[in-house]
């Protein structure tokens, strides 16, 4: 399909068409050299520049365009050997098995659903697609030996509906849709019990496939297409029911409602949601490869999770066609490192962790072996399902059956703590963090024993993915953080009871971390002797930020042979704490440039693979590393541009959220900070490391002088709803976010180069 014919096809869509929706402006130029501008529409400019491009056919999960709304998910690709067919893999984050007699990765396994096929008359010779994160829509053309098709694809944010609009040329008018169901069985190969069987075969009807489950209920995929002139519109959905319904009636009615509503009406609401989402914050840096990567991670996160959605499994809602071994939610690192990004980016509505623990916390007792349940302790296994159920798989008993589950729940509570600190919503403390963390620490406390030195020691547990050790540093750091956090929560909530006395005693007598010449050990008499991808023994450094220790960090970082993506992201964030901006950037760029280490690699569409298994936590963690360069707020101080690389003369941020519920805007140009504004949402004490050289003025949003104390770090009494504006003495800058000038030319994400 030529550019002229594609344009003609697009022009054929009237606003009132039943088979298409109104077009938006496309995804910007390909040079990657966006100019310095003070355009008030900086968000639009940045998002247009972040559009992902495909000039080659993607072949699967690692290179496909992807769509989602936190529940329904899809990715678009072409299977090798099928030169005239496109596949749209459909998934839904609620679709899982319900056979609790087996561990969660099997009995509660996420289940593959199936894929739509679009079969052309001719062989595909060319694609030209742009996935616009601003509207979460793919727009472009497919050229075949028989003609071509202009297509648009999206998943509605407000309902579980995939819409595909087609405008074929005459030679492709008979391009046909089909659907292939995948086996309803776990794709996990580890520890599969001998009595495991797949779910029953599906039943097909006109425009639907109904998949029952052995446990009751099931899920139904439904689709239908309408035609108007040469235009065509497909709607598809998945509905899940348990235990009484397979969702068939719901799926069919969802498709019918979508096709009887004007597409413009549906898409207008969809676009409004996405527009509001992106305007909550702004990040612009000179490295447009990283800038685009960051904004794609926000698109990815919003496509895959939310406060009403399940917590992310390892591969997100996008089940790979071939499946993998990580079939549900992994709580030993993956989930914990995926979610911090939502805080700094001011996207608290994407927090699925806090609501999950609020709703399903009683299931945490099921994670403890029945012989050790006492009614006052909680723990958390991995894998687990969206309701925190582990199946018959339990957290180990320190000193008896050690494994790497003991710290999972306490680390997950750190995510909840960050949610509280960035919102200052006391309901999070009262309803979730305090009751759940109390029970997590209670489980640990049962096993602490007093040694001959008078200190409290922890019997042997497992440092995740490395070794067993007594006084395991990973667990000690979580105990120490948990006790301190509970005492702070008790202070805020005005709780004064016997457990707080026990917490103070634990803090006073808990054994220090064991150390050697190369820094902190894994545990008692267990050094870090080889490359370790999981930074479990450095959790106290990051993300708990208890203290800094260069020796321990450099020893871990000296052995990178077994590092994975999240290792490089963590190293980058750790270096920002040390103030080593250029070293932080080198770790981050090594990962985002697609380098391969130990069989792991960032993929062209910004997903991530570990060998043949697919995951998405590492790119999300890397986006957080970029935020750590720009704004930090640990330890009660907001730090602006704390670790900006020396080559980044300019940077601009807007409404980045910090602990204390502050919203920060700031601008940097010619290598120095020009101005900072901080808006308080909760009236918390503000200590601000502003980074402005020389004398400063501090005023409120109306230009009136504000009293402050200090110089490089200042304290300001800032009531709720008020703003502090910090500028160089005597200057009057324009306080506006911008897309800063690029420092080079960078390729697009996706597959931007033709064959």
WOQUI-V868238 format. One record per backbone hydrogen bond with DSSP energy under -1.0 kcal/mol. CO is the residue of the C=O (numbers start at 1). NH is the residue of the N-H. Records with the same first field share a line. If there is no record, write none. Layout:
CO: NH ; NH
This chain:
2: 6
3: 7
4: 8
5: 9
6: 10
7: 11
8: 12
10: 13
14: 17
26: 28
34: 742
41: 45
42: 46
43: 47
44: 48
45: 49
46: 50
48: 51
52: 131
53: 751
54: 129
58: 78
60: 63 ; 64
62: 605
65: 76
67: 74
71: 93
72: 69
73: 91
74: 67
75: 89
77: 87
79: 82
82: 85
83: 124
84: 120
86: 118
87: 77
88: 116
89: 75
90: 114
91: 73
92: 95
95: 111
99: 102
103: 106 ; 107
107: 99
109: 97
113: 182
114: 90
115: 180
116: 88
117: 178
118: 86
119: 176
123: 145
126: 143
128: 141
129: 54
130: 139
131: 52
132: 136 ; 137
137: 132
138: 153
139: 130
140: 151
141: 128
142: 149
143: 125 ; 126
147: 144
148: 169
149: 142
150: 167
151: 140
152: 165
153: 138
154: 163
159: 161
161: 156
162: 236
163: 154
164: 234
165: 152
166: 232
167: 150
169: 172
170: 173
172: 175
176: 119
178: 117
180: 115
183: 185
184: 199
193: 196
203: 210
205: 208
207: 223
208: 205
209: 221
210: 203
211: 219
213: 216
217: 213
218: 241
219: 211
220: 239
221: 209
222: 237
224: 235
226: 233
228: 231
231: 228
232: 166
233: 226
234: 164
235: 224
236: 162
237: 222
239: 220
241: 218
245: 218
247: 251
248: 252
249: 253
250: 254
251: 255
252: 256
253: 257
254: 258
255: 259
256: 260
262: 266
263: 267
264: 268
265: 269
266: 270
267: 271
268: 272
269: 273
270: 274
271: 275
272: 276
273: 277
274: 278
275: 279
277: 280
278: 281
282: 654
284: 652
286: 288 ; 743
287: 291
288: 292
289: 293
290: 294
291: 295
292: 296
293: 297
294: 298
295: 299
296: 300
297: 301
298: 302
299: 303
301: 305
303: 70
306: 309
313: 316
314: 616
317: 319
320: 323
325: 327
327: 110
328: 314
329: 384
330: 335
333: 337
335: 339
339: 342
340: 343
341: 345
342: 347
343: 346
344: 657
347: 350
348: 351
349: 307
352: 356
353: 357
354: 358
355: 359
356: 360
357: 361
360: 363
361: 364
362: 365
363: 366
364: 367
365: 368
367: 395
369: 372
384: 329
385: 388
389: 385
390: 104
391: 393
397: 400 ; 401
403: 462
405: 408
407: 411
408: 412
409: 413
412: 416
413: 417
414: 418
415: 419
416: 420
417: 421
418: 422
420: 424
421: 660
425: 428
426: 430
427: 431
428: 432 ; 433
429: 434
432: 436
433: 437
434: 438
435: 439
436: 440
437: 441
438: 442
439: 378 ; 443
440: 444
441: 445
442: 446
444: 447
449: 457
451: 454
455: 451
456: 511
457: 449
458: 471
460: 399
461: 469
463: 466
467: 463
469: 461
470: 524
472: 476
473: 477
474: 478
475: 479
476: 480
477: 481
478: 482
479: 483
480: 484
481: 485
482: 486
483: 487
484: 488
485: 489
486: 490
487: 491
488: 492
489: 493
490: 495
498: 502
499: 503
500: 504
501: 505
502: 506
503: 507
504: 508
505: 509
506: 510
509: 456
514: 521
516: 519
519: 516
522: 473
523: 526
526: 522 ; 523
535: 538
536: 539
538: 541 ; 542
539: 544
540: 546
549: 553
550: 554
551: 555
552: 556
553: 557
554: 558
556: 559
560: 563
564: 567 ; 568
565: 569
566: 570
567: 571
568: 572
569: 573
570: 574
571: 575
572: 576
573: 577
574: 578
575: 580
579: 581
580: 584
581: 585
582: 586
583: 587
584: 588
585: 589
586: 590
587: 591
588: 592
589: 593
590: 595
591: 594
597: 600
599: 611
600: 597
601: 609
603: 606
604: 750
607: 603
608: 615
609: 601
610: 613
613: 610
615: 608
616: 620
617: 621
618: 622
619: 623
620: 624
621: 625
622: 626
623: 627
624: 628
625: 629
627: 631
629: 643
630: 641
632: 639
634: 637
638: 689
639: 632
645: 648
647: 649
649: 671
651: 668
652: 284
653: 666
654: 282
656: 664
658: 661
661: 681
662: 658
663: 679
664: 656
665: 677
666: 653
667: 674 ; 675
668: 651
669: 672
672: 669
675: 667
676: 726
677: 665
678: 724
679: 663
680: 721
686: 716
687: 638
688: 690 ; 714
689: 640
695: 729
697: 727
698: 706
699: 725
700: 703
704: 700
709: 715
714: 688
715: 709
719: 722
722: 680
724: 678
725: 699
726: 676
727: 697
728: 731
734: 736
739: 37
749: 53
751: 55
